[in-house]
Amino acid sequence: MFILGIETSCDETAASVVKNGRLVLSNVVSSSLRYHRRFGGVIPEIATRHHVENIDRVIFRSLHEAGLQIEDIDAIAVTQGPGLVGALLSGISCAKAMAYSLDIPLIAVDHLKAHVYSALMQERRVRFPFIGLVISGGHTRLSLVEDFDVFKVLGDTLDDAIGEAYDKVAKILGLGYPGGPVIDRLAKKGNPHAVRFICRPINGSLDFSFSGIKTAVLYYVKDNGSRPVRNRRFSYGARITDHETRNISASFQEAALSVIVKNSIKAMEKYKIKTLVIGGGVSANSRFREMITRESMFRGFKAYFPPIDLCSDNAVMVAGVAYRLYKKGIESGLDITAAL
């Protein structure tokens, strides 16, 4: 069964053809990131315009790379939410029109559930239930996953998601946008114990909060960034050395990621589960993968990560999980709209 997946939840316009939920025949992504960099974050109007202008080309290229004609597609899958409303509606409108004109099934997909499935594309040994963790620019969520469409939320972010925290800390340090990759790179050369930043679960729960550690980084830079080196100037009026930047990056990253690791382990222990499935853009972080791998060896649980190219938003995961939903008899009507 060939499913065409369409993903437009944020700033990437993506389309993919996947056969039987596993075999990836194409994976095309057109990003509008370059237009957002100057603003230090995603501008919804710019993202939506990019989708409208590029979605047809992305879909046609996806079909071409898969070696298929549009008539060969058996179903259309599309991200329904969560995401930016204008961006979501761009993909949903296109998907509904295609499904109607081709008279084939339409399958609406939850973006976060798809991220979890991205780690299972090539895995046949994972059994339900397991703990699912999504760590991305907009979400930090732990769930008890009992089926491809049955997720019980155990812990969520109460303010900034982990990806947002990375972006804001990068802005404070003058490192540009997006912040995740550059902080991960600089942290490798820094001392994670140089600065004591604190990041803890909320009231002993499985919820997360990253606004406090972001503010702690801001005040640390303002209080300690007084020595001008290489003319690096920040919007907050402080200057710090490259050495200090590496240490702050490493210290922030270690504290922020540690609370995610601790909550994930706590969730597995609470529900007596030995499997952790991880998805989302921050799952590509090299230090996080090291921490989870080390803990899995020590505590005897299995951890599954998506391939690096499937960590960020993509249509492969949308088409993949849509196949599982279709096999369960789940389809959508042409009256679907964005689910925020």
Steps between C-alpha positions, in 0.01 A plus 500: 500500500644837394421794729591859418574693819479879525648689797465879543473551875773764529769633266575189289290406199541124471363214292587132499384176345518198731407143411326289764601726785873422482660523156592864430485571127552877526558765762489862378524801731500869406590717799427869548757521781717753317212751506449466876864530615502881503204497741645240737196272468226376271265767360164327431406718203832437326474126564146486362592691183792264445267200521251649255773585250689171519265217595414399143867482397590300812222248432588462133867447584408243764297303245781527245763371743270213593460411133123524522213685337236667710254229391719240674438650845257303717443755777593853607631569852534849644601657830189636672678644804642625720677783322452847352141536385577662164775253425281203591212622286731529199576129512150394602335693216736344246453150643121526500495621140724213388305235691171629357621523140666155511216346704742339746508492883614802700676435832560780752809452716597636840842662463633383838389139454673504162825613663490196727433273201806641319717296738307185414517516120759223480429328834286186513584394856336783693185394681230702672483651751809719509595849616504754219706820530468793259762774534481775242482874449140517612449197723652302783259217577506158663222255413396146577452355150258208485440501123582711196204726580474452879725739693453587867686820586713456813701820500506817294681831486331772703674787322792487255568175321858375500556616141372849586737513796793417271398776260463761773829411665669518159353848454631608840847373403483661157521167318217548251198287411429212529684446826497123545774394256744780588463452878547125458817564301646757741410292806733224384792734566366642825488396866145388594578570867643848454171674590237356734169539320201330660216332311262272690166322446194695612395400853639150455274435201592396147437854368776726372589868529790663316418870540690517829828368367475730199462798735790375712723500191388854419588635845827311509608660173388846614685465831819340364531622144716804561828411329517599130665232287504491117237775498211255555207719601161380613158661492504505881809716513727224636815355350645159580793302370475205263620280786218625723249449221602135467475446876159667525374295206623177656366583846157601368475194279601258775242635744215520248556155353552339841144579610362341182706187559393482866129542420520239225657248740245589767215436254639159403544404865151617595332295226750212514591540133840427349463677164549869419424632150623851423419746222520869415773739389690498830530120479785570256702660781822304542531553876141388561560180303811434708311551827209274402730230362705500820189479720350223287812289543510563874126451566425233241238670283475534122515843339405572140595815309399603148769536233645850503318597179166409658547689827372834374162553335455273199226330302648149529370465853160635395459248219645222716265534795206564262543146366461363854187709553355391165553133589292564813219644287568862592429753224407868497223696337540795268374727778821477707674817601811597697516354851708726720 
